[in-house]
Amino acid sequence: MHWNLLKYSFGQVLFSCLNENDNLRVLDLSNNSLGKGEIQCTEELCEFLKTNVDIIHLDLSYNYFDFPNS
């Protein structure tokens, strides 16, 4: 699903739906826009990572995720 200009709203839905999947091992979401905008899908992403512990490859590169200043 890389290079599709997917935005945060799609990420919210996708990660929420994938929480119910226990067969996913590889997911490439690189080169999208999941982190672009005022709202990000990081909360749903964190829940996805908590429940999908068997995933072996997750590519989220080049998605405009921003790290808050501490």
C-alpha positions, 0 to 999 in steps of 0.5 A: 500500500505504498505510494498511495498518498494515504492520509491520517483519516485512512490510517485511523480506519486501517489501523483500527480494522487491523487490530482484529487481524492476527495473520498480518506479518508484513505491511508496507505503508511507506511514502504516504501522508499518514502523519500529515495534518494537525491530527495523526493516526498515532494513537491507532498505530500504537494500539495496532502495534500492541495487539499485532505482536507477530508482525515482522516488517512494518515500513512507515518511512516517509509519512511525515510523522512528527516528533513532539519537542520535549 
